[in-house]
Amino acid sequence: MLFVGSFVRAALGSRAISEDLAEHLAASGWSTTLTSRSSARWWRPVDMAFTIARARNRYDVAVVDVYSGAAFRWAEMTARLLRGVGKPYVTTLHGGSLPVLAAREPRRFRRLVARAAAVTAPSRYLLELATRVRPDATLLPNPIEPSAYPFRLRSSPSPRLVWLRAFHEQYNPTLAPRVAAALVERHPDIALTMIGPDKDGSEQRVRAVAARLGVAHRVALPGSVDKHDVPRAIAAGDVFLNTTNVDNSPVSVIEAMACGLCVVSTNVGGIPFLLEHETDALLVPPNDPRAMADAVHRVLTDAALAGRLSANARAKAERFGWAEVLPRWEQLLRRLATERVAHA
């Protein structure tokens, strides 16, 4: 198997889903190669091209991550090269901005998706997009290992808020300290921990907003944590904030659900396909600190609501386990490899 995408996030405290998939496949006996791990953005597509060509005798099928922006151009280049060396490939759609790209440049999106041997999407949100071009697209969720996440029922949650994401403008991290500031009067012991690598200077903007609103001493910014430490870091809180303006099916939210945190999220992109309002999360409009603060206040003052959200969140997260998802990936990849041999 060859995995093509941007695999540099591990050094920043996070990992791409395809990295986890490659690791689980390798543990099941598959031979896997990943490209690219180059930290130099300009070199990454060159590394991808070299690996596709030089390693062509080491893989039968490729999995290509598809995001918007520059990554979409890399995926297009990768697809052309893979067709050139006669290798079937799976395009696996990621990123909440893909529908925008598909609407803006429908021919490019259609061409990339239509020519793949198979297409997967991690959410019903992106699956609906994919099936407009490929009715045979497959839903394969972003998986976790539920047993790695300690569950505690939050029937009486404390005002300990957790945020976990890369600090990037599209995830709107400055909303989190604004929410904390809006809660101080009602919950004087409010505390917020924001975990993740800084991608575009957003962490400094968070610090500035927190200082301006007088909550800097309530906001902890420990930076990135190792992937293996994520369950412990999340479980230290009771309410999880997802502040994003653009989203698909974020693993961080699924991880928080697995720990039993009460999730309060913006209602954008693929989020309503993942979370059910009033059942396993509370959903609010984007970039609205008052609405999000009011939702957090509800969780903190309504034990029945908090307990229901916590228990249902864990139950849903268990459906995202590797034990459920990995066999479906293996079935798909074996079929493509077998078809390639049959047509050789």
Secondary structure in CASP SS format (residue, H / E / C, confidence):
PFRMAT SS
TARGET T0000
AUTHOR 0000-0000-0000
METHOD secondary structure of the structure
MODEL  1
M C 1.00
L E 1.00
F E 1.00
V E 1.00
G C 1.00
S C 1.00
F C 1.00
V C 1.00
R H 1.00
A H 1.00
A H 1.00
L H 1.00
G C 1.00
S C 1.00
R C 1.00
A C 1.00
I H 1.00
S H 1.00
E H 1.00
D H 1.00
L H 1.00
A H 1.00
E H 1.00
H H 1.00
L H 1.00
A H 1.00
A H 1.00
S C 1.00
G C 1.00
W C 1.00
S C 1.00
T C 1.00
T E 1.00
L E 1.00
T E 1.00
S C 1.00
R C 1.00
S C 1.00
S C 1.00
A C 1.00
R C 1.00
W C 1.00
W C 1.00
R H 1.00
P H 1.00
V H 1.00
D H 1.00
M H 1.00
A H 1.00
F H 1.00
T H 1.00
I H 1.00
A H 1.00
R H 1.00
A C 1.00
R C 1.00
N C 1.00
R C 1.00
Y C 1.00
D C 1.00
V C 1.00
A E 1.00
V E 1.00
V E 1.00
D E 1.00
V E 1.00
Y C 1.00
S C 1.00
G C 1.00
A H 1.00
A H 1.00
F H 1.00
R H 1.00
W H 1.00
A H 1.00
E H 1.00
M H 1.00
T H 1.00
A H 1.00
R H 1.00
L H 1.00
L H 1.00
R H 1.00
G H 1.00
V C 1.00
G C 1.00
K C 1.00
P C 1.00
Y E 1.00
V E 1.00
T E 1.00
T E 1.00
L E 1.00
H C 1.00
G C 1.00
G C 1.00
S C 1.00
L H 1.00
P H 1.00
V H 1.00
L H 1.00
A H 1.00
A H 1.00
R H 1.00
E C 1.00
P H 1.00
R H 1.00
R H 1.00
F H 1.00
R H 1.00
R H 1.00
L H 1.00
V H 1.00
A H 1.00
R C 1.00
A C 1.00
A C 1.00
A E 1.00
V E 1.00
T E 1.00
A E 1.00
P C 1.00
S C 1.00
R H 1.00
Y H 1.00
L H 1.00
L H 1.00
E H 1.00
L H 1.00
A H 1.00
T H 1.00
R C 1.00
V C 1.00
R C 1.00
P C 1.00
D C 1.00
A C 1.00
T E 1.00
L E 1.00
L C 1.00
P C 1.00
N C 1.00
P C 1.00
I E 1.00
E C 1.00
P H 1.00
S H 1.00
A H 1.00
Y C 1.00
P C 1.00
F C 1.00
R C 1.00
L C 1.00
R C 1.00
S C 1.00
S C 1.00
P C 1.00
S C 1.00
P C 1.00
R E 1.00
L E 1.00
V E 1.00
W E 1.00
L E 1.00
R C 1.00
A C 1.00
F E 1.00
H C 1.00
E H 1.00
Q H 1.00
Y H 1.00
N C 1.00
P C 1.00
T C 1.00
L H 1.00
A H 1.00
P H 1.00
R H 1.00
V H 1.00
A H 1.00
A H 1.00
A H 1.00
L H 1.00
V C 1.00
E C 1.00
R C 1.00
H C 1.00
P C 1.00
D C 1.00
I C 1.00
A E 1.00
L E 1.00
T E 1.00
M E 1.00
I E 1.00
G C 1.00
P C 1.00
D E 1.00
K C 1.00
D C 1.00
G C 1.00
S H 1.00
E H 1.00
Q H 1.00
R H 1.00
V H 1.00
R H 1.00
A H 1.00
V H 1.00
A H 1.00
A H 1.00
R H 1.00
L C 1.00
G C 1.00
V C 1.00
A H 1.00
H H 1.00
R H 1.00
V E 1.00
A E 1.00
L E 1.00
P E 1.00
G E 1.00
S C 1.00
V C 1.00
D C 1.00
K H 1.00
H H 1.00
D H 1.00
V H 1.00
P H 1.00
R H 1.00
A H 1.00
I H 1.00
A H 1.00
A C 1.00
G C 1.00
D C 1.00
V E 1.00
F E 1.00
L E 1.00
N E 1.00
T C 1.00
T C 1.00
N C 1.00
V C 1.00
D C 1.00
N C 1.00
S C 1.00
P C 1.00
V H 1.00
S H 1.00
V H 1.00
I H 1.00
E H 1.00
A H 1.00
M H 1.00
A H 1.00
C H 1.00
G C 1.00
L C 1.00
C E 1.00
V E 1.00
V E 1.00
S E 1.00
T E 1.00
N C 1.00
V C 1.00
G C 1.00
G C 1.00
I H 1.00
P H 1.00
F H 1.00
L H 1.00
L C 1.00
E C 1.00
H E 1.00
E C 1.00
T C 1.00
D C 1.00
A E 1.00
L E 1.00
L E 1.00
V E 1.00
P C 1.00
P C 1.00
N C 1.00
D C 1.00
P H 1.00
R H 1.00
A H 1.00
M H 1.00
A H 1.00
D H 1.00
A H 1.00
V H 1.00
H H 1.00
R H 1.00
V H 1.00
L H 1.00
T H 1.00
D C 1.00
A H 1.00
A H 1.00
L H 1.00
A H 1.00
G H 1.00
R H 1.00
L H 1.00
S H 1.00
A H 1.00
N H 1.00
A H 1.00
R H 1.00
A H 1.00
K H 1.00
A H 1.00
E H 1.00
R H 1.00
F H 1.00
G E 1.00
W H 1.00
A H 1.00
E H 1.00
V H 1.00
L H 1.00
P H 1.00
R H 1.00
W H 1.00
E H 1.00
Q H 1.00
L H 1.00
L H 1.00
R H 1.00
R H 1.00
L H 1.00
A H 1.00
T H 1.00
E H 1.00
R H 1.00
V H 1.00
A H 1.00
H H 1.00
A C 1.00
END
